[in-house]
Amino acid sequence: MPNDSIGSQKQILQHLAVIMDGNGRWALKRGLARSAGHRYGAEKLYDLCVMCIERQIKYVTVFAFSTENWRRPADEVAQLMDLFVYFYNKYKDEMEKEGIRLRFSGVEDGLSQRILDTINEAESTSDKRKTMQLILAFNYGGRREIVDSSKKIAAAIQNGELNPDDLDEDSFRDYLYLPDVPDPDLIIRPSGEQRLSNFLLWQAAYSELYFAEVLWPDFSADIMDKALEDYSKRDRRFGAIGKE
């Protein structure tokens, strides 16, 4: 259960994003195949959902598969795709009980019909759930999202649906993959790496960042609470003058 010390942050943190990093290294440190690390990482994702529901976090976005991950060996990519289907089928009943809505942010390029069918089922059967939204950034790239949004804007201007003089940051948001989802308040990256790796580049403009010195399969409620406690002490100014 969450610590009382972070109770004050519950009202101000509505969207948590996580870069689930370190699965392969976790496995190799234990003499296991990288696929075993990815499997443990998938199990940890459901644990994360439970942690966030207990802490009343309404939106959770996780970086599940990036557009750059296609560069990995073909057998590892295939394992990651299989793991996505495995995760959904194993936990879909639990997610229904918890009221978790599943959404996806990314592109369809290269995805098999099996994956697309699973995505469609996950979204269509959960769209009325209210407890929490779990957003899987799957086949996702932040630069690709900005490019795709720009193409939609160009088409809207060409079709006479949008006056370029009316385009601003708020209207640009309308062309993002999930425009109704608020920007992440906090982005957590385990594994010791300290970069965004092409994750939510537009949305992360004013997100707070927390880098945890732990590989993703070892992520725990204690680490979550440390990140949230640290977040609760941040002075989020959004470009304004800070507190005296």
C-alpha positions as CSV (number, residue, x, y, z in Angstrom):
1,M,0.0,0.0,0.0
2,P,1.2,3.6,-0.6
3,N,2.9,5.5,2.1
4,D,1.0,8.3,3.9
5,S,3.9,10.6,3.2
6,I,3.0,10.8,-0.5
7,G,-0.7,11.4,0.1
8,S,-0.5,15.0,-0.9
9,Q,0.8,14.2,-4.4
10,K,-2.3,12.0,-5.3
11,Q,-4.3,15.1,-6.2
12,I,-1.7,16.6,-8.5
13,L,-0.2,13.6,-10.3
14,Q,-2.7,12.2,-12.8
15,H,-0.5,10.8,-15.5
16,L,2.6,8.7,-14.9
17,A,4.8,7.5,-17.8
18,V,7.4,4.7,-17.5
19,I,10.2,3.6,-19.8
20,M,10.4,-0.1,-19.0
21,D,14.2,-0.5,-19.4
22,G,16.7,-3.1,-18.4
23,N,14.9,-6.4,-19.1
24,G,17.7,-7.9,-21.1
25,R,20.4,-6.8,-18.7
26,W,18.4,-8.2,-15.8
27,A,18.3,-11.6,-17.5
28,L,21.9,-11.7,-18.5
29,K,23.0,-10.9,-15.0
30,R,21.2,-14.1,-13.9
31,G,22.5,-16.3,-16.7
32,L,19.1,-16.3,-18.4
33,A,18.1,-15.6,-22.0
34,R,17.0,-12.1,-22.8
35,S,13.5,-13.5,-23.5
36,A,13.2,-14.4,-19.8
37,G,13.9,-10.8,-18.9
38,H,11.2,-9.6,-21.1
39,R,8.8,-12.1,-19.6
40,Y,9.6,-10.9,-16.1
41,G,9.2,-7.3,-17.3
42,A,5.7,-8.0,-18.6
43,E,4.7,-9.5,-15.3
44,K,6.0,-6.3,-13.6
45,L,3.7,-4.2,-15.8
46,Y,0.7,-5.7,-14.2
47,D,2.2,-5.0,-10.8
48,L,2.7,-1.4,-11.9
49,C,-1.0,-1.1,-12.7
50,V,-1.9,-2.3,-9.2
51,M,0.5,0.2,-7.7
52,C,-1.0,3.1,-9.7
53,I,-4.6,2.2,-8.9
54,E,-3.7,2.1,-5.1
55,R,-2.1,5.5,-5.5
56,Q,-5.1,6.9,-7.5
57,I,-3.1,7.6,-10.7
58,K,-5.6,7.8,-13.6
59,Y,-3.3,7.5,-16.6
60,V,-0.3,5.3,-17.0
61,T,1.7,5.2,-20.2
62,V,4.5,2.6,-20.7
63,F,7.0,2.4,-23.5
64,A,6.4,-1.2,-24.6
65,F,7.9,-1.4,-28.1
66,S,9.6,1.5,-29.9
67,T,9.9,2.0,-33.7
68,E,13.7,1.5,-33.2
69,N,13.2,-1.9,-31.6
70,W,12.7,-3.4,-35.1
71,R,16.5,-3.1,-35.4
72,R,16.9,-5.9,-32.8
73,P,17.5,-9.5,-33.9
74,A,14.4,-11.0,-35.6
75,D,13.9,-13.7,-33.0
76,E,13.9,-11.2,-30.2
77,V,11.4,-9.0,-32.0
78,A,9.2,-12.0,-32.5
79,Q,9.4,-12.9,-28.8
80,L,8.4,-9.3,-27.9
81,M,5.4,-9.6,-30.1
82,D,4.4,-12.9,-28.6
83,L,4.9,-11.5,-25.2
84,F,2.4,-8.7,-25.9
85,V,-0.3,-11.2,-26.8
86,Y,0.7,-13.3,-23.7
87,F,0.4,-10.3,-21.4
88,Y,-3.1,-9.4,-22.7
89,N,-4.5,-12.9,-22.6
90,K,-3.1,-13.6,-19.1
91,Y,-4.3,-10.4,-17.5
92,K,-7.4,-9.4,-19.4
93,D,-9.8,-10.7,-16.7
94,E,-7.8,-9.0,-13.9
95,M,-7.8,-5.8,-15.8
96,E,-11.5,-6.0,-16.3
97,K,-12.0,-6.5,-12.6
98,E,-9.8,-3.6,-11.8
99,G,-11.5,-1.3,-14.3
100,I,-8.4,-0.7,-16.4
101,R,-9.0,0.7,-19.9
102,L,-6.4,-0.3,-22.4
103,R,-5.3,2.1,-25.2
104,F,-2.5,2.0,-27.7
105,S,-0.3,4.8,-29.0
106,G,1.8,4.0,-32.1
107,V,1.6,3.0,-35.7
108,E,0.4,-0.2,-37.4
109,D,3.4,-0.5,-39.8
110,G,4.9,-3.9,-39.7
111,L,2.5,-5.3,-37.1
112,S,0.9,-8.7,-37.9
113,Q,-2.8,-9.2,-38.2
114,R,-2.7,-11.2,-34.9
115,I,-1.2,-8.2,-33.1
116,L,-3.7,-5.8,-34.7
117,D,-6.6,-8.1,-33.8
118,T,-5.4,-8.2,-30.2
119,I,-5.1,-4.4,-30.0
120,N,-8.6,-4.0,-31.4
121,E,-10.0,-6.5,-28.9
122,A,-8.2,-4.9,-26.0
123,E,-9.4,-1.4,-26.9
124,S,-13.0,-2.2,-27.9
125,T,-13.8,-4.4,-24.9
126,S,-12.3,-1.9,-22.3
127,D,-13.4,1.5,-23.6
128,K,-16.1,2.0,-20.9
129,R,-13.8,1.3,-17.9
130,K,-13.1,4.2,-15.6
131,T,-10.6,3.3,-12.9
132,M,-7.4,3.8,-14.9
133,Q,-6.2,4.1,-18.4
134,L,-3.2,2.0,-19.3
135,I,-1.7,3.3,-22.5
136,L,0.8,1.0,-24.3
137,A,3.2,3.0,-26.5
138,F,3.6,0.1,-28.9
139,N,5.5,0.5,-32.2
140,Y,5.8,4.1,-31.0
141,G,8.4,6.8,-31.7
142,G,8.1,10.4,-30.5
143,R,9.6,11.9,-33.6
144,R,7.3,9.7,-35.8
145,E,4.3,11.0,-33.8
146,I,5.3,14.6,-34.5
147,V,5.9,13.8,-38.2
148,D,2.5,12.0,-38.5
149,S,0.8,14.9,-36.7
150,S,2.4,17.4,-39.1
151,K,1.2,15.4,-42.1
152,K,-2.4,15.4,-40.7
153,I,-2.2,19.2,-40.2
154,A,-0.8,19.7,-43.8
155,A,-3.7,17.6,-45.2
156,A,-6.3,19.6,-43.1
157,I,-4.9,22.8,-44.4
158,Q,-4.9,21.6,-48.0
159,N,-8.5,20.4,-47.6
160,G,-9.6,23.7,-46.2
161,E,-10.4,22.3,-42.8
162,L,-7.7,24.3,-40.9
163,N,-6.5,27.9,-41.3
164,P,-2.8,27.9,-40.8
165,D,-3.1,31.1,-38.9
166,D,-5.3,29.3,-36.3
167,L,-2.6,26.7,-35.7
168,D,-1.1,26.9,-32.2
169,E,0.2,24.5,-29.5
170,D,-3.3,23.7,-28.4
171,S,-4.6,22.9,-31.9
172,F,-1.5,21.0,-32.7
173,R,-2.3,18.6,-29.8
174,D,-5.6,17.7,-31.6
175,Y,-3.5,15.9,-34.2
176,L,-1.4,13.8,-31.8
177,Y,-2.1,10.0,-31.5
178,L,-4.1,10.4,-28.2
179,P,-5.0,14.1,-27.9
180,D,-7.4,13.6,-25.0
181,V,-4.7,12.2,-22.7
182,P,-3.0,14.8,-20.5
183,D,0.7,15.3,-20.6
184,P,2.6,13.1,-18.2
185,D,3.3,14.8,-14.9
186,L,6.2,12.4,-14.1
187,I,8.3,10.1,-16.3
188,I,10.2,7.3,-14.5
189,R,13.1,5.5,-16.2
190,P,14.7,2.6,-14.4
191,S,18.0,0.9,-15.4
192,G,20.2,3.9,-14.7
193,E,19.9,5.4,-18.2
194,Q,19.2,9.1,-18.2
195,R,17.5,9.9,-21.5
196,L,14.0,9.8,-23.1
197,S,14.9,7.6,-26.0
198,N,12.3,9.1,-28.3
199,F,9.5,8.7,-25.8
200,L,6.6,11.3,-25.7
201,L,8.8,14.1,-27.0
202,W,6.0,16.6,-27.5
203,Q,4.1,15.6,-24.3
204,A,7.2,15.6,-22.1
205,A,8.0,19.3,-22.5
206,Y,7.3,20.0,-18.8
207,S,7.3,16.5,-17.4
208,E,9.3,15.8,-14.3
209,L,11.9,13.1,-14.7
210,Y,13.0,10.4,-12.2
211,F,15.8,8.0,-13.0
212,A,15.9,4.9,-10.8
213,E,19.0,2.8,-10.3
214,V,17.2,-0.5,-10.7
215,L,16.4,-2.7,-13.7
216,W,12.8,-2.8,-14.7
217,P,12.0,-6.4,-13.5
218,D,13.2,-5.3,-10.0
219,F,11.0,-2.2,-9.9
220,S,9.0,-2.2,-6.6
221,A,6.4,-0.3,-4.6
222,D,9.2,1.2,-2.5
223,I,10.9,2.6,-5.5
224,M,7.6,3.9,-6.8
225,D,7.0,5.7,-3.5
226,K,10.4,7.2,-3.5
227,A,9.8,8.6,-7.0
228,L,6.4,10.0,-6.0
229,E,7.8,11.5,-2.8
230,D,10.5,13.1,-4.8
231,Y,7.9,14.4,-7.3
232,S,5.8,15.8,-4.6
233,K,8.7,18.1,-3.6
234,R,9.3,19.4,-7.1
235,D,8.4,23.0,-7.9
236,R,6.7,22.7,-11.2
237,R,6.9,26.2,-12.8
238,F,6.0,25.6,-16.5
239,G,8.3,28.5,-17.4
240,A,7.0,30.9,-14.6
241,I,9.0,32.3,-11.7
242,G,9.6,29.8,-9.0
243,K,8.7,30.0,-5.3
244,E,10.7,32.4,-3.1
